[in-house]
Amino acid sequence: MKKILLITLLTLFSFTSFSQEKIWEETAEEKKERLAWWTNDRFGMFIHWGTYSLAGRHEWVKKNERIPDEKYQKYFDNFNPDLFNPTEWAKMAKAAGMKYAVITAKHHEGFTLFDSNFTDYKATNTAYGKDLLKEWVEAFRAEDLKIGFYYSLIDWHHPEYTIDRVHPQSASTDEAYKHLNRGRDMGIYRKYLKDQVREIMTNYGKVDILWLDYSFPGKHGKDRNDWGSVELLKMVRELQPGIIINDRADLKDVPGGWDFTTPEQFKVSEWPTYDGIKIPWETCQTFSGSWGYYRDEMTWKNNKQLLVLLIESVSKGGNLLLNVGPTGRGTIDHRAEKALKEMGQWMKFNSRSIYGATQAPEEFVAPDHSLLTYNPETNRLYVHLLDYPLQNFTLRGLKGKVKYAQFLHDASEILITEPHGYWGKEKLGEGDINLSLPVVKPNVEIPVIELILK
């Protein structure tokens, strides 16, 4: 009986210890304060850059074409971004209305933009010969942009990293995997991973964001145990206590294991939740179908699509991290440069509906073909007109709640009037108001109406 009781107590203790495992302890209010700058800024730049930019056909080219190390080596041997000017990149991001940026310190190919003591596969050993990450950090900080590092948990170059289902040399049978991984030791790679993350957390001053990517549990996959995620995150939190961390280290159930969730390449239908609670989130998106530079990829989103991505993210309480894939010479793709410039033209006049804004309270109903954002500090509601209406514009349930209405881009008054024409009057409900809009659409891609509420 005593033996059974002891086993039961040990089992209960073991379960309790696991379920109460913590990386970071803070109140909900403390977390909200730590993330405040990020939830205010809403718009950031993602940068995928590495030796794959020389291939010019997707950052997963090594996996997609199953290229072995010896054949992939040519991209390292010829990597020399002689036109790299991070100040130009930073000014471009700032002009687009972006407030922060995240760059691939290391992507899946294993090449590091930083000068690591733990590998020879790094920027300082290329013809360029300098620490690209250091130059980038200094330039972006000079433009008052927050900085973040993406670090790939995956590594297709490290000799101890075990071959899995997303590796370029992935296999089709268990026996083949066993043969391929004979002599490889994930324990050695785990230490390497931790050592490199320690480097980027200590050698570049204050780091605002860490983007770890990514876990894929299951057969021939990798999870928190493969990465040593708990110890890794404990180290990061100690070295950079103010940092914000994404959710791809397979620690969703561990307090302090993540700060925000990361829907990739799709628009969410509603504000994401976890255990029934709305959580901080950011969608990462590309201009086209590739993160790294892809010379021949032609499915680029137009200006309106990109603006809708931004507005719709904010309208559901989230952020947009929009990616550029620089070329092998270190320049921003001319198509991305054009897109950023066009977004910047809109943001110059309409950013008030983005910065500090969030999902509108439920009492406000978005009219057809429009999106709402709301600034709780200023008590202003923003109506984004995706399809410009003709003259009469009905706002449901806002009677007696609007102090003043104007276009945001030029602060020109919009009159609250009776609808024009008999049919318009008939459609106006008891609690509704009508805005009288000019017949000709303003010279803005997506006009924004700013409602100053009572």
Helices and strands as residue ranges (DSSP letters): H 2-19, H 28-34, H 36-41, E 43-47, H 52-55, H 61-64, H 69-77, H 86-95, E 100-106, G 123-125, H 132-142, E 146-152, H 174-180, H 186-202, E 209-213, H 224-227, H 229-239, E 244-245, E 273-274, E 277-278, E 282-286, H 303-315, E 319-324, H 334-350, G 351-353, E 370-375, E 380-385, E 392-395, E 402-407, E 415-416, H 422-427, E 433-436, E 448-453
